[in-house]
Each structure stands twice: as C-alpha cells, then as structure tokens.
Amino acid sequence: MRVSHADRERAVDVLKAGFAEGRLTQPEYETRMTRAYKAQTYGELHLLVGDLPQGIHHPQTPRGFGPPMAPAVPQTFLPTPAPPTNSSAVASLVCGALVPMVGITCIPAVILGHKARAEIKRTGESGDGMAVAGMVIGYLAIGTVAFILLIVAMVASSSA
C-alpha cells in the first residue's frame, strides 16, 4: 500500500526520536532519513523504523493478533488537540452580526460577550476573538443609538 506525505513525516519523527535517544548513529540517521523521504510503500517505511520502539503501524495489520503495537509516533510529536470553542462566544458574535437587521440584539451581544470571556478565562476554551467582536459590535450599536437619541433630544429642545 502506498504511503502519504503524512506517513513519511510520522516515520521521520520516529527516526528523530530514535536519534535523540541515542538509538541511531549520525550516518545511520541521515541514511534512514533520506530513504524515508523516498519511500513509496508502508513496507519500505517499516524497514526503516521497525527496529525502533515507536515503529509505524501498518494499516492492514489486524488488531488483537500478536503483541500490542506501539503508537506510530511518540506522544511528544503528536499535535495537541484544539480546545473547543465557547458557545457563548459564538452566540455573542451571531447577535452582533444580527444588529443591522434586528437592532435589539446589541444588548445580548454585549452580555454574552462578557459571559463568554469569563468562561474562556476559567475553562481555557477558544473563541475569545468572537466574544470581543460581538461585544464591540454591541457597544458600537448601543453608542450609536445613544448618540442619535442625544441629537434628537437636542434638536427637539432647541425647536421648542
């Protein structure tokens, strides 16, 4: 079965870890790296990293037969999953986006934005930019309405 670029990169990560742990000499590491980038099949990659503790898993190897397989890449090299997006931040941005059509949504945009920022600080979720955007739009809409009401009041009092 042919390998993808991501499979080659995972094998290279295993080689890097093996070299860093002192399991490979410099010339052996460089030779294996060159061969890994030229590999076309899983068999070729397995020959390069099979003798290392974190060798790659062939996708067609049945699970439950033989010794348990080690993960394809050491935990150190795996990307950390992205934190979930705060739902109040999304709601704040949506309310802010609806302000031009439904003006009253500026108030929930501000409230939800503040709520979302507090939750994000507490839980570590993502979405702070959306919360800020919803709050800014909400505050701008409230400020615009207040300014228009002030102008109308001034005009009404000067004409009376």
C-alpha positions as CSV (number, residue, x, y, z in Angstrom):
1,M,0.0,0.0,0.0
2,R,1.4,3.4,-0.9
3,V,2.2,5.9,1.8
4,S,1.2,9.6,2.1
5,H,3.4,12.6,2.9
6,A,2.0,12.5,6.4
7,D,3.1,8.8,6.8
8,R,6.6,9.8,5.7
9,E,6.6,12.7,8.2
10,R,5.5,10.4,11.0
11,A,8.3,8.0,10.2
12,V,10.8,10.9,10.1
13,D,9.5,11.9,13.6
14,V,10.2,8.3,14.8
15,L,13.7,8.5,13.4
16,K,14.3,11.9,15.0
17,A,13.2,10.4,18.4
18,G,15.4,7.4,17.9
19,F,18.4,9.6,17.1
20,A,17.7,11.9,20.0
21,E,17.5,8.9,22.3
22,G,20.9,7.6,21.0
23,R,19.5,4.6,19.2
24,L,20.9,5.6,15.8
25,T,24.3,6.9,14.8
26,Q,24.6,10.1,12.8
27,P,25.4,8.4,9.5
28,E,22.6,5.8,10.0
29,Y,20.1,8.5,10.9
30,E,21.0,10.5,7.8
31,T,20.7,7.4,5.5
32,R,17.4,6.4,7.0
33,M,16.0,10.0,6.7
34,T,16.9,10.1,3.0
35,R,15.3,6.7,2.4
36,A,12.2,7.7,4.4
37,Y,11.5,10.7,2.2
38,K,11.9,8.5,-0.9
39,A,9.7,5.6,0.5
40,Q,6.7,4.7,-1.6
41,T,5.1,1.9,0.5
42,Y,4.5,1.0,4.1
43,G,6.9,-1.9,3.8
44,E,9.7,0.5,3.0
45,L,8.9,2.7,5.9
46,H,8.6,-0.3,8.2
47,L,12.1,-1.4,7.3
48,L,13.4,2.0,8.3
49,V,11.7,2.3,11.7
50,G,10.6,-1.3,12.6
51,D,13.6,-1.8,14.9
52,L,12.9,1.4,16.9
53,P,10.5,1.3,19.8
54,Q,7.9,3.5,18.1
55,G,7.8,1.9,14.7
56,I,4.9,2.6,12.4
57,H,1.7,0.6,12.4
58,H,0.8,-0.9,9.1
59,P,-2.9,-0.1,8.5
60,Q,-3.7,-3.7,7.3
61,T,-2.3,-5.3,10.5
62,P,-5.2,-6.9,12.3
63,R,-5.7,-5.8,15.8
64,G,-5.8,-8.4,18.6
65,F,-3.2,-10.7,16.9
66,G,0.4,-10.8,18.2
67,P,1.9,-8.3,20.6
68,P,0.3,-5.0,21.0
69,M,1.6,-2.4,18.6
70,A,3.2,0.8,19.8
71,P,1.8,4.1,18.6
72,A,3.1,5.3,15.3
73,V,4.5,8.5,16.7
74,P,5.8,9.2,20.2
75,Q,3.4,11.3,22.3
76,T,5.9,14.1,22.2
77,F,5.5,14.6,18.5
78,L,1.7,14.4,18.3
79,P,-0.2,17.7,18.0
80,T,-2.3,18.8,20.9
81,P,-6.0,18.9,20.0
82,A,-7.5,22.3,19.7
83,P,-9.7,23.4,22.6
84,P,-13.4,23.6,22.0
85,T,-15.0,26.9,21.1
86,N,-17.1,28.6,23.7
87,S,-20.8,28.6,22.7
88,S,-21.5,31.9,24.4
89,A,-18.7,33.5,22.2
90,V,-20.4,32.1,19.1
91,A,-23.8,33.4,20.3
92,S,-22.3,36.8,21.0
93,L,-20.8,37.1,17.5
94,V,-24.1,36.0,15.9
95,C,-26.1,38.5,18.0
96,G,-23.6,41.2,16.9
97,A,-23.9,40.2,13.3
98,L,-27.7,40.5,13.5
99,V,-27.6,44.1,14.9
100,P,-28.0,45.7,11.4
101,M,-31.2,43.7,10.8
102,V,-32.6,43.4,14.4
103,G,-31.2,46.3,16.4
104,I,-32.1,44.9,19.8
105,T,-29.6,42.1,19.5
106,C,-26.9,44.5,20.5
107,I,-27.7,44.0,24.2
108,P,-27.5,40.2,24.2
109,A,-24.2,40.5,22.1
110,V,-22.6,42.5,24.9
111,I,-24.0,40.3,27.7
112,L,-23.0,37.1,26.0
113,G,-19.6,38.5,25.1
114,H,-18.8,39.3,28.8
115,K,-20.1,35.9,29.9
116,A,-18.0,34.1,27.2
117,R,-14.8,35.9,28.2
118,A,-15.3,34.9,31.8
119,E,-16.0,31.3,30.8
120,I,-13.0,31.3,28.5
121,K,-10.7,32.6,31.2
122,R,-12.0,29.9,33.6
123,T,-12.1,26.9,31.2
124,G,-9.4,27.6,28.6
125,E,-11.8,27.2,25.7
126,S,-11.2,29.1,22.4
127,G,-13.4,31.9,21.0
128,D,-12.1,35.0,22.8
129,G,-11.9,36.9,19.5
130,M,-15.5,36.1,18.7
131,A,-16.6,37.2,22.1
132,V,-14.7,40.5,21.7
133,A,-16.1,41.1,18.2
134,G,-19.7,40.5,19.5
135,M,-19.1,42.9,22.4
136,V,-17.5,45.6,20.2
137,I,-20.4,45.5,17.7
138,G,-22.9,45.5,20.5
139,Y,-21.3,48.5,22.2
140,L,-21.0,50.4,18.9
141,A,-24.7,49.8,18.2
142,I,-25.6,51.0,21.8
143,G,-23.4,54.0,21.4
144,T,-24.8,54.9,18.0
145,V,-28.4,54.7,19.3
146,A,-27.5,56.8,22.4
147,F,-25.8,59.4,20.1
148,I,-28.9,59.5,17.8
149,L,-31.2,59.9,20.8
150,L,-29.0,62.7,22.2
151,I,-29.1,64.6,18.8
152,V,-32.9,64.1,18.6
153,A,-33.3,65.4,22.1
154,M,-31.1,68.5,21.4
155,V,-33.0,69.3,18.2
156,A,-36.3,68.8,19.9
157,S,-35.3,71.1,22.8
158,S,-33.9,73.8,20.5
159,S,-37.0,73.9,18.3
160,A,-39.4,74.2,21.3
